[in-house]
Amino acid sequence: MSGLRPITVITGASAGIGLALARVFARNGHELALVARREDRLHALADEIAATGAPKPVVIVADLAQPGAALQIGEALKAQGAEPQFMVNNAGFGLVGLAASRDRDEQLAMIDVNVRALTELSLAFVDSLERHRGGILNVGSMAGFLPGPGMAVYYATKAYVLSFTEALHSELKFRGIRVAVLCPGPVPTEFAARAGVSGGLAPGTLTQGAEQVAEAGYRGLMQGRRTVVPGLINKLVTILIRIFPRRLLLRLVDSRQSRRRSAQRT
């Protein structure tokens, strides 16, 4: 035993699904460490959670696009006498536009956050996750089931998250570590503005609130599920995606993204 107390680490906790996940974990008795770049928002959320009578979360200001995030988070937790029991990798962003036309550095930064940092943080604390019989929740997307012309790099990062997490679920289950990937459809958050989207990301029938998505992710992780797709319609869509010819899926996604680009130009 390490003597360090167990804590749940949530990245991207300053807004959207990450903020909702923090509230859900706190309601269920988990002490939290909140990680993001926006310090003021993290402190506001920590104060909100503490006001409910829960332990005040540890605030860790970090830019996951930069190397060394796992070391920074680990050292910050040790200074507080804690170590991860659950690792929730929610931080990520998307970019709309043709891959050859978008800024290359910005797209590489997206890979750093969505793929490299998520992988590093998933693997960095396996020993402490095993000690505390905890787990990993990686936030993916329904985009991970699809090819994504018009958002090619973003869709590819989420395909990685889906594949990596499902494989990790199999590798770590024998060590008593739960691993799940949460794959929501569109969620009304700041994601669209960051991605450069005006209007909705997808039909309203696929859209769910951040709180609903967070509850589904938490339940799925605690139940030991591998893949969590919130919402019956969204589940059906992911099944259909597996049946449809890839060529048709490419055409459908490309057509929607083309219409969005045309609408933004007018």
DONU-749651 format. One line per field, with one value per residue (C-alpha): residue number from 1; residue in one letter; x, y, z. Coordinates in Angstrom, 1 decimal, always signed. Example, Ala and Ser with C-alpha at 12.3 -4.5 7.8 and 13.67 -1.06 7.14 Angstrom:
<rs>
torse	c(1;2) .
kelum	c(A;S) .
x	c(+12.3;+13.7) .
y	c(-4.5;-1.1) .
z	c(+7.8;+7.1) .
</rs>
This chain:
<rs>
torse	c(1;2;3;4;5;6;7;8;9;10;11;12;13;14;15;16;17;18;19;20;21;22;23;24;25;26;27;28;29;30;31;32;33;34;35;36;37;38;39;40;41;42;43;44;45;46;47;48;49;50;51;52;53;54;55;56;57;58;59;60;61;62;63;64;65;66;67;68;69;70;71;72;73;74;75;76;77;78;79;80;81;82;83;84;85;86;87;88;89;90;91;92;93;94;95;96;97;98;99;100;101;102;103;104;105;106;107;108;109;110;111;112;113;114;115;116;117;118;119;120;121;122;123;124;125;126;127;128;129;130;131;132;133;134;135;136;137;138;139;140;141;142;143;144;145;146;147;148;149;150;151;152;153;154;155;156;157;158;159;160;161;162;163;164;165;166;167;168;169;170;171;172;173;174;175;176;177;178;179;180;181;182;183;184;185;186;187;188;189;190;191;192;193;194;195;196;197;198;199;200;201;202;203;204;205;206;207;208;209;210;211;212;213;214;215;216;217;218;219;220;221;222;223;224;225;226;227;228;229;230;231;232;233;234;235;236;237;238;239;240;241;242;243;244;245;246;247;248;249;250;251;252;253;254;255;256;257;258;259;260;261;262;263;264;265;266) .
kelum	c(M;S;G;L;R;P;I;T;V;I;T;G;A;S;A;G;I;G;L;A;L;A;R;V;F;A;R;N;G;H;E;L;A;L;V;A;R;R;E;D;R;L;H;A;L;A;D;E;I;A;A;T;G;A;P;K;P;V;V;I;V;A;D;L;A;Q;P;G;A;A;L;Q;I;G;E;A;L;K;A;Q;G;A;E;P;Q;F;M;V;N;N;A;G;F;G;L;V;G;L;A;A;S;R;D;R;D;E;Q;L;A;M;I;D;V;N;V;R;A;L;T;E;L;S;L;A;F;V;D;S;L;E;R;H;R;G;G;I;L;N;V;G;S;M;A;G;F;L;P;G;P;G;M;A;V;Y;Y;A;T;K;A;Y;V;L;S;F;T;E;A;L;H;S;E;L;K;F;R;G;I;R;V;A;V;L;C;P;G;P;V;P;T;E;F;A;A;R;A;G;V;S;G;G;L;A;P;G;T;L;T;Q;G;A;E;Q;V;A;E;A;G;Y;R;G;L;M;Q;G;R;R;T;V;V;P;G;L;I;N;K;L;V;T;I;L;I;R;I;F;P;R;R;L;L;L;R;L;V;D;S;R;Q;S;R;R;R;S;A;Q;R;T) .
x	c(+0.0;+1.2;-0.5;-1.9;-5.6;-7.6;-8.8;-10.6;-8.8;-11.0;-9.3;-11.1;-13.2;-13.8;-16.8;-19.2;-19.1;-16.0;-17.8;-20.9;-18.7;-17.1;-20.6;-21.7;-18.5;-18.7;-22.4;-21.4;-18.8;-15.6;-12.9;-11.8;-8.8;-9.9;-7.5;-7.8;-6.2;-8.8;-8.0;-10.9;-13.4;-11.8;-11.8;-15.5;-16.4;-14.3;-16.1;-19.5;-18.7;-17.4;-20.6;-22.5;-20.5;-18.2;-14.4;-13.1;-11.5;-7.8;-7.3;-4.5;-3.9;-2.3;-2.1;-2.4;-1.1;+2.3;+4.5;+4.8;+1.2;+1.2;+4.3;+2.8;-0.5;+1.2;+3.4;+0.5;-1.5;+1.4;+1.8;-1.8;-1.2;-3.3;-3.0;-5.5;-8.2;-10.1;-8.7;-11.2;-9.8;-12.3;-10.1;-10.2;-11.3;-12.3;-11.7;-14.0;-12.5;-10.5;-7.4;-5.1;-6.6;-6.6;-3.6;-1.3;+0.1;-3.4;-4.3;-1.2;-2.0;-5.4;-3.6;-1.5;-4.5;-7.0;-4.5;-1.0;-2.2;-5.1;-2.7;-0.1;-2.7;-4.3;-1.1;+0.7;-1.2;-2.1;-0.5;-2.5;-5.7;-5.1;-4.3;-7.6;-9.7;-10.5;-10.6;-10.3;-13.1;-12.0;-14.4;-14.6;-17.4;-19.8;-17.4;-15.0;-17.2;-17.0;-14.6;-14.8;-14.1;-14.5;-13.2;-10.7;-8.2;-10.8;-12.7;-9.4;-8.4;-11.8;-11.3;-8.0;-9.7;-12.3;-9.9;-7.3;-9.8;-11.5;-8.2;-7.1;-10.4;-9.3;-5.7;-6.4;-9.6;-7.4;-5.8;-9.2;-9.2;-12.4;-11.9;-14.6;-15.0;-17.9;-19.1;-21.8;-23.4;-23.7;-23.7;-24.6;-21.3;-18.4;-17.1;-18.9;-17.5;-14.0;-14.3;-15.4;-19.0;-21.9;-25.3;-25.8;-23.3;-25.9;-29.6;-31.4;-32.6;-28.9;-28.3;-28.2;-27.4;-24.0;-25.5;-27.3;-24.1;-22.1;-24.5;-24.4;-20.6;-20.4;-22.9;-21.2;-17.8;-19.0;-20.8;-17.6;-18.9;-16.4;-18.2;-21.0;-23.1;-25.8;-29.3;-31.2;-31.2;-27.5;-26.9;-28.9;-26.9;-23.6;-25.0;-26.1;-22.7;-21.2;-23.5;-23.4;-20.8;-17.8;-18.1;-21.7;-20.7;-17.9;-20.4;-22.9;-20.4;-18.8;-22.1;-23.1;-19.8;-19.9;-23.4;-22.1;-19.1;-21.4;-23.8;-20.9;-19.7;-23.1) .
y	c(+0.0;+3.5;+5.3;+7.9;+8.5;+7.6;+10.4;+10.8;+12.9;+14.6;+16.5;+19.1;+19.8;+23.5;+23.1;+20.8;+17.1;+17.4;+19.7;+17.4;+14.4;+16.2;+16.9;+13.3;+11.7;+14.2;+13.3;+9.7;+10.2;+10.6;+13.1;+14.9;+16.5;+18.9;+19.5;+22.2;+25.4;+27.9;+28.3;+30.6;+28.1;+25.2;+27.1;+28.1;+24.4;+23.4;+25.9;+24.7;+21.1;+21.9;+23.9;+20.6;+19.2;+17.1;+17.4;+20.4;+19.2;+19.6;+22.1;+21.4;+24.0;+22.2;+22.5;+18.9;+19.9;+20.3;+17.2;+16.1;+16.4;+13.0;+13.9;+17.3;+15.8;+13.0;+15.4;+17.7;+14.8;+13.5;+17.0;+16.6;+13.1;+11.5;+9.3;+8.4;+5.8;+6.8;+8.6;+10.4;+11.6;+14.1;+16.9;+17.3;+19.5;+19.3;+21.4;+21.7;+22.1;+20.3;+18.8;+20.2;+23.7;+23.9;+25.1;+22.1;+23.1;+23.4;+20.0;+18.5;+20.2;+18.4;+15.1;+16.0;+16.5;+14.0;+11.1;+11.6;+13.1;+10.7;+7.7;+9.0;+9.6;+6.2;+4.4;+6.6;+5.6;+1.9;+0.8;+3.1;+2.3;-1.3;-0.6;+1.2;-1.1;+1.9;+2.5;+4.7;+6.5;+7.9;+10.3;+9.5;+10.3;+8.6;+10.2;+7.4;+4.9;+6.9;+8.2;+12.0;+14.0;+17.7;+16.8;+14.2;+14.6;+14.9;+11.8;+9.9;+10.9;+9.6;+6.4;+6.0;+6.6;+4.0;+1.3;+2.0;+2.0;-1.1;-2.9;-1.5;-2.8;-6.3;-5.9;-4.4;-6.3;-9.1;-6.5;-5.5;-2.2;-1.0;+0.7;+2.3;+4.6;+7.1;+7.8;+10.5;+12.1;+15.9;+17.7;+21.4;+22.7;+25.0;+22.3;+23.7;+27.2;+25.8;+23.6;+26.5;+25.4;+27.7;+26.0;+22.4;+19.6;+17.0;+16.3;+17.2;+13.6;+12.6;+15.5;+15.0;+17.1;+17.0;+15.8;+12.9;+11.9;+12.1;+10.0;+7.3;+7.4;+7.0;+4.2;+2.4;+2.6;+1.4;-1.5;-2.6;-1.9;-1.5;+1.0;+3.4;+5.1;+7.2;+7.2;+4.5;+6.2;+6.8;+3.1;+2.2;+4.5;+3.0;-0.5;+0.7;+2.3;-1.2;-2.5;+0.3;+0.2;+2.4;+4.2;+5.2;+6.5;+8.6;+10.1;+10.9;+12.6;+14.4;+15.7;+17.0;+18.7;+20.3;+21.7;+23.1;+24.8;+26.3;+27.6;+29.3;+31.0;+32.6) .
z	c(+0.0;-0.9;+2.0;-0.4;-0.4;-3.6;-5.8;-9.2;-11.8;-14.4;-17.3;-19.3;-16.1;-16.7;-19.0;-20.9;-20.3;-18.0;-15.7;-15.7;-15.0;-12.0;-10.5;-11.1;-9.5;-6.6;-5.9;-5.8;-3.0;-5.0;-4.0;-7.1;-8.8;-11.5;-14.5;-17.2;-18.4;-17.1;-13.4;-12.5;-13.8;-11.9;-8.6;-9.2;-9.7;-6.7;-4.5;-5.9;-5.1;-1.6;-0.9;-1.1;+1.8;-0.4;+0.0;-1.9;-5.1;-5.8;-8.7;-11.2;-13.9;-16.9;-20.7;-21.9;-25.4;-23.7;-22.8;-19.2;-18.1;-16.3;-14.3;-13.4;-12.3;-10.4;-8.5;-7.7;-6.3;-4.2;-2.7;-1.5;-0.2;-3.0;-6.0;-8.8;-8.2;-11.4;-14.4;-16.5;-19.8;-21.0;-22.4;-26.2;-29.0;-32.7;-35.8;-38.8;-42.3;-44.9;-43.5;-46.2;-45.7;-41.9;-40.0;-39.6;-36.2;-34.8;-36.1;-34.5;-31.2;-31.4;-31.8;-28.8;-26.6;-28.0;-28.5;-26.9;-23.6;-23.3;-23.9;-21.4;-18.7;-19.3;-18.8;-16.2;-13.1;-13.7;-10.5;-8.3;-10.2;-9.4;-5.8;-5.3;-7.6;-9.8;-13.5;-16.6;-18.4;-21.8;-23.5;-27.2;-29.6;-32.1;-34.6;-33.7;-35.5;-38.8;-41.4;-41.3;-44.4;-43.4;-39.9;-40.9;-38.1;-35.3;-36.4;-36.6;-33.1;-31.8;-33.8;-31.9;-28.5;-29.3;-30.4;-27.7;-24.9;-26.0;-26.2;-22.8;-21.3;-22.2;-21.1;-17.7;-16.6;-15.1;-12.8;-11.5;-13.4;-15.2;-18.5;-20.6;-23.5;-23.5;-27.1;-27.0;-30.0;-30.2;-26.9;-26.5;-25.1;-26.1;-28.5;-31.6;-31.2;-30.6;-33.6;-35.8;-36.3;-36.7;-36.1;-34.9;-35.3;-36.2;-36.2;-32.9;-32.5;-31.7;-29.3;-25.5;-22.5;-20.8;-17.6;-19.2;-21.0;-17.8;-15.9;-18.6;-18.6;-14.8;-14.7;-17.6;-15.9;-12.6;-14.2;-16.0;-19.5;-22.3;-24.6;-23.5;-26.2;-24.4;-25.9;-27.8;-31.1;-30.9;-30.1;-33.2;-35.3;-34.3;-35.1;-38.6;-39.1;-38.8;-41.5;-44.1;-46.8;-46.0;-49.3;-48.5;-45.1;-46.6;-49.0;-46.3;-44.0;-46.8;-48.1;-44.6;-44.1;-47.5;-46.8;-43.5;-45.3;-47.9;-45.2;-43.4;-46.6;-47.2) .
</rs>
